Amino acid sequence: MLFLTLILYTAHRQCTPYKYLNRKWNLADGRILIVYNWREYCHHRFGTAAYISDGTKEYTFDKTSGTIKLADGRTAYVGQDDYLRVMSDKVEKIETIKLFSYNDTW
């Protein structure tokens, strides 16, 4: 019984999502647009998500957030297909990142 309790306790402790920095841009208003790859080991979930940080809090950046201006003059938005697009007048400066969440349940 103690062994089973210990296994459940250990599994619960490892259920913390881990964030890995994928990409970061400075915004025109001084905030930062951050894209994280994240993973939750206990539930076999992983994905990519975008946030806007003001230094103290992070706010989700998704298709309902509209368009934001980057410090280098480009604009960024999330389309209806869940791709983060950083647009520019130069083709070589356009960036796209797929934002997603995947749940691998067996």
C-alpha positions in Angstrom: 0.0 0.0 0.0 2.8 2.4 0.9 4.5 1.6 -2.5 1.3 2.4 -4.4 0.9 5.7 -2.5 4.5 6.6 -3.2 4.0 5.9 -6.9 0.9 8.1 -7.1 2.7 10.9 -5.2 5.7 10.8 -7.5 3.5 10.8 -10.6 1.5 13.8 -9.2 4.7 15.8 -8.5 6.0 15.3 -12.1 2.7 16.7 -13.6 4.2 20.2 -13.9 4.3 21.7 -17.4 7.8 22.5 -18.6 8.3 25.5 -20.8 11.2 25.8 -23.3 11.8 29.1 -25.1 11.3 28.8 -28.8 11.4 32.4 -30.1 11.2 35.9 -28.7 10.5 39.4 -30.2 10.5 42.8 -28.7 7.3 44.8 -29.3 7.0 48.5 -30.2 5.4 49.3 -26.8 8.2 47.7 -24.7 6.6 44.4 -24.1 7.9 41.0 -25.4 6.2 38.4 -27.6 7.3 35.0 -26.5 6.7 31.6 -28.1 7.2 28.5 -25.8 7.3 24.8 -26.6 5.8 23.1 -23.6 5.4 19.6 -22.3 3.4 17.9 -19.5 5.0 14.5 -19.0 2.4 12.9 -16.8 -0.5 13.5 -19.2 1.6 13.0 -22.4 0.6 16.5 -23.6 2.7 18.9 -25.5 2.4 21.9 -27.7 3.5 25.4 -28.7 1.9 28.6 -27.3 2.5 32.3 -27.7 2.4 34.9 -24.9 2.9 38.6 -24.4 4.9 39.5 -21.4 5.1 42.9 -19.7 7.9 41.7 -17.3 5.6 40.7 -14.5 2.7 38.8 -16.2 2.3 36.7 -19.3 -0.9 37.0 -21.4 -2.0 34.5 -24.0 -1.6 35.7 -27.6 -4.0 33.9 -29.8 -6.4 34.5 -32.8 -8.7 36.7 -30.6 -5.8 39.0 -29.7 -5.6 41.0 -32.9 -2.5 42.4 -34.5 0.6 43.7 -32.7 3.5 45.8 -33.9 7.1 44.6 -33.3 10.0 46.9 -32.5 11.5 46.3 -35.9 8.4 47.5 -37.7 6.9 44.1 -38.6 3.4 43.0 -37.4 2.4 39.8 -35.8 -1.0 38.0 -35.5 -2.5 34.5 -35.1 -4.7 33.4 -38.0 -7.8 31.3 -37.9 -5.6 28.3 -38.7 -3.6 28.8 -35.5 -0.4 29.9 -37.2 1.5 32.8 -35.6 2.6 35.0 -38.5 5.2 37.7 -38.3 4.7 39.7 -41.4 7.1 42.0 -43.2 7.4 43.8 -46.6 10.5 41.6 -47.3 9.8 37.9 -47.9 12.9 36.7 -46.2 11.7 38.3 -42.9 8.3 36.6 -42.8 8.1 34.0 -40.1 5.3 31.4 -39.3 5.0 29.2 -36.3 2.2 26.6 -35.7 0.6 27.0 -32.3 -0.9 23.7 -31.1 -1.7 21.5 -28.2 -1.5 17.7 -28.5 -2.9 15.2 -26.0 -1.5 11.7 -26.4 -3.9 9.5 -24.4 -3.6 5.8 -24.7 
